[in-house]
Amino acid sequence: MTTASTPVKPAPNGKTAMVIGAGPAGLMAAERFAGDGYAVTIYEGMPSAGRKFLMAGKSGLNITHGEDLETFLTRYGASRARLEPHLRKFGPAQIRDWCAGLGIETFVGSSGRVFPTAMKASPLLRAWLRRLDGLGCVIHYRHYWTGWNAAGQAVFKTPDGDVTADADITILALGGGSWKRLGSDGKWMEILMNAGIKCNPFKPANCGFDIDWTDHLIDKCAGSPVKAVTLTCGPQTVRGEFVISKTGIEGSAVYAISATLRDQWLETGVGTLTLDLCPDRTLDDVTQRLSKPRGKNSLGNHLRKTLGLDATKTALIFEVTPRETLNEPAKLATAIKNLPLKIKKPRPIDEAISTAGGVAWEELDDNFQLIKRPGTYCLGEMIDWEAPTGGYLLSGCFMKFNAAV
Ligand SMILES: Cc1cc2nc3c(=O)[nH]c(=O)nc-3n(C[C@H](O)[C@H](O)[C@H](O)COP(=O)(O)OP(=O)(O)OC[C@H]3O[C@@H](n4cnc5c(N)ncnc54)[C@H](O)[C@@H]3O)c2cc1C
């Protein structure tokens, strides 16, 4: 068993740091500044810390990814160049060491994803808050940041009325714009925009999509997985599985392709996914198998016997394929290898696992400091970057940077 190590409280450096937002990005920043000798005060709008982090742990806290660093860095897409220097300083290996230092063992799952052995987030969060306490960090809960006053102080709404605070360094780590009930309501965007800081509108990321299913498909398949398929949207193809929901589609393979599909839909007003229900067979092979005599078998049985397609895949074929195609093996084979799913729209932003959009990169220097507001830094999901699920989101929130003060 790993035991938590207690960092030695450093000598004070005479400076103060104020962290607003007690999610993973804010707590990591607090730990670093306290470790450098700053007197750190954390302000959090909710009655407790890390609510979204705890929610992330409900289905297994995927804290980082075990693939090689070069592949890992590609997951950050257009934001790679900005995040890379920080992820090289504090990437998957360092995150696992950091967990171990908190007494939390991790393992690499079969997909390469890294989880705490206990899967949950709560033991890690408890150990983390104990460490911050040991480092002298003070946390004020129910302190909701509403902006800056004329004197430049941060103003917080509390149950006892407004309070103000200032510090040598301010770290904003206010999260993205989904799952508002967990605290990240995205209202900070208006405050920053009023202060002249460019923010790009939130967009759902790692989200499901609505599809106009027939009642028949909903009755038959809602909640069923569609396994071992590929999904293609534009230049991107993803292999995996997804789930048919009452309103459309969701699940890991859909999340993995969601940014491309969302952007296609935003740009053109139309979003189409192409499914390959038999990715391990060539079109010729599928055609030949379907051309075997069907005898008295129903088409569903024929698809099961010749191609191993289950009832859900068969229902999907019936849902989107014209009747005349079903009776012609060559056309049916083409449909099975290229089944088009027309999406209506992404699911509402509040349901998304994460959000793109937020503080525009051009507003930040290489250390995440607001160029128009020296001494104030932005961290975590509130910056306009996105990454797929797989531990990349939390890894991106733990960015290590050098404060200028
Ligand atoms: C269901 C679900 C599962 C997920 N699973 C994973 C996973 O397995 N792996 C992974 O890498 N990522 C996962 N994520 C994403 C990950 O949890 C987030 O990307 C991460 O929590 C973002 O961290 P953050 O510190 O930037 O923001 P947040 O965690 O959102 O924290 C922001 C904090 O700021 C506070 N705040 C906001 N506004 C104010 C204000 N005005 N005043 C004061 N405080 C304020 C909020 O209350 C909150 O505590 C998951 C997300 C969800 C919803």
The ligand as an SDF file (V2000), in Angstrom:
LIG
                    3D

 53 58  0  0  0  0  0  0  0  0999 V2000
  -19.7220   13.2530  -15.5590 C   0  0  0  0  0  0  0  0  0  0  0  0
  -18.3120   13.7090  -15.7840 C   0  0  0  0  0  0  0  0  0  0  0  0
  -17.2840   12.7760  -15.8320 C   0  0  0  0  0  0  0  0  0  0  0  0
  -15.9670   13.2010  -16.0640 C   0  0  0  0  0  0  0  0  0  0  0  0
  -14.9710   12.2670  -16.0700 N   0  0  0  0  0  0  0  0  0  0  0  0
  -13.6880   12.6550  -16.2920 C   0  0  0  0  0  0  0  0  0  0  0  0
  -12.6340   11.7040  -16.2520 C   0  0  0  0  0  0  0  0  0  0  0  0
  -12.8200   10.5140  -15.9170 O   0  0  0  0  0  0  0  0  0  0  0  0
  -11.3730   12.1480  -16.5700 N   0  0  0  0  0  0  0  0  0  0  0  0
  -11.1090   13.4560  -16.9030 C   0  0  0  0  0  0  0  0  0  0  0  0
   -9.9570   13.7900  -17.2130 O   0  0  0  0  0  0  0  0  0  0  0  0
  -12.0920   14.3910  -16.8540 N   0  0  0  0  0  0  0  0  0  0  0  0
  -13.3650   14.0120  -16.5670 C   0  0  0  0  0  0  0  0  0  0  0  0
  -14.3660   14.9550  -16.5270 N   0  0  0  0  0  0  0  0  0  0  0  0
  -14.0050   16.3840  -16.7640 C   0  0  0  0  0  0  0  0  0  0  0  0
  -13.3170   17.0210  -15.5370 C   0  0  0  0  0  0  0  0  0  0  0  0
  -14.0450   16.7160  -14.3600 O   0  0  0  0  0  0  0  0  0  0  0  0
  -13.2340   18.5340  -15.7130 C   0  0  0  0  0  0  0  0  0  0  0  0
  -12.5820   18.8010  -16.9440 O   0  0  0  0  0  0  0  0  0  0  0  0
  -12.4690   19.1930  -14.5660 C   0  0  0  0  0  0  0  0  0  0  0  0
  -13.1700   19.0200  -13.3490 O   0  0  0  0  0  0  0  0  0  0  0  0
  -12.2670   20.6850  -14.8150 C   0  0  0  0  0  0  0  0  0  0  0  0
  -11.5350   21.1780  -13.7420 O   0  0  0  0  0  0  0  0  0  0  0  0
  -11.5180   22.7420  -13.3940 P   0  0  0  0  0  0  0  0  0  0  0  0
  -10.8050   22.8600  -12.0880 O   0  0  0  0  0  0  0  0  0  0  0  0
  -11.0210   23.5110  -14.5460 O   0  0  0  0  0  0  0  0  0  0  0  0
  -13.0470   23.1190  -13.2280 O   0  0  0  0  0  0  0  0  0  0  0  0
  -14.1700   22.5610  -12.2140 P   0  0  0  0  0  0  0  0  0  0  0  0
  -13.8490   21.1760  -11.7910 O   0  0  0  0  0  0  0  0  0  0  0  0
  -15.4410   22.8120  -12.8940 O   0  0  0  0  0  0  0  0  0  0  0  0
  -13.9980   23.4970  -10.9430 O   0  0  0  0  0  0  0  0  0  0  0  0
  -14.3140   24.8710  -10.9990 C   0  0  0  0  0  0  0  0  0  0  0  0
  -14.6400   25.3240   -9.5830 C   0  0  0  0  0  0  0  0  0  0  0  0
  -14.8800   26.7100   -9.6010 O   0  0  0  0  0  0  0  0  0  0  0  0
  -16.0370   27.0050   -8.8110 C   0  0  0  0  0  0  0  0  0  0  0  0
  -16.6340   28.2460   -9.3110 N   0  0  0  0  0  0  0  0  0  0  0  0
  -17.1920   28.4840  -10.5220 C   0  0  0  0  0  0  0  0  0  0  0  0
  -17.6110   29.7520  -10.6050 N   0  0  0  0  0  0  0  0  0  0  0  0
  -17.3060   30.3580   -9.3960 C   0  0  0  0  0  0  0  0  0  0  0  0
  -17.4470   31.6690   -8.8750 C   0  0  0  0  0  0  0  0  0  0  0  0
  -18.0060   32.6650   -9.6060 N   0  0  0  0  0  0  0  0  0  0  0  0
  -17.0030   31.9160   -7.6190 N   0  0  0  0  0  0  0  0  0  0  0  0
  -16.4170   30.9380   -6.8850 C   0  0  0  0  0  0  0  0  0  0  0  0
  -16.2510   29.6820   -7.3120 N   0  0  0  0  0  0  0  0  0  0  0  0
  -16.6780   29.3980   -8.5680 C   0  0  0  0  0  0  0  0  0  0  0  0
  -16.9250   25.8040   -9.0270 C   0  0  0  0  0  0  0  0  0  0  0  0
  -17.8820   25.6690   -7.9950 O   0  0  0  0  0  0  0  0  0  0  0  0
  -15.9080   24.6610   -9.0570 C   0  0  0  0  0  0  0  0  0  0  0  0
  -15.6560   24.1490   -7.7630 O   0  0  0  0  0  0  0  0  0  0  0  0
  -15.6780   14.5670  -16.2640 C   0  0  0  0  0  0  0  0  0  0  0  0
  -16.7110   15.5090  -16.1840 C   0  0  0  0  0  0  0  0  0  0  0  0
  -18.0070   15.0920  -15.9420 C   0  0  0  0  0  0  0  0  0  0  0  0
  -19.1110   16.1200  -15.8590 C   0  0  0  0  0  0  0  0  0  0  0  0
  1  2  1  0
  2  3  1  0
  2 52  2  0
  3  4  2  0
  4  5  1  0
  4 50  1  0
  5  6  2  0
  6  7  1  0
  6 13  1  0
  7  8  2  0
  7  9  1  0
  9 10  1  0
 10 11  2  0
 10 12  1  0
 12 13  2  0
 13 14  1  0
 14 15  1  0
 14 50  1  0
 15 16  1  0
 16 17  1  0
 16 18  1  0
 18 19  1  0
 18 20  1  0
 20 21  1  0
 20 22  1  0
 22 23  1  0
 23 24  1  0
 24 25  2  0
 24 26  1  0
 24 27  1  0
 27 28  1  0
 28 29  2  0
 28 30  1  0
 28 31  1  0
 31 32  1  0
 32 33  1  0
 33 34  1  0
 33 48  1  0
 34 35  1  0
 35 36  1  0
 35 46  1  0
 36 37  1  0
 36 45  1  0
 37 38  2  0
 38 39  1  0
 39 40  1  0
 39 45  2  0
 40 41  1  0
 40 42  2  0
 42 43  1  0
 43 44  2  0
 44 45  1  0
 46 47  1  0
 46 48  1  0
 48 49  1  0
 50 51  2  0
 51 52  1  0
 52 53  1  0
M  END
$$$$
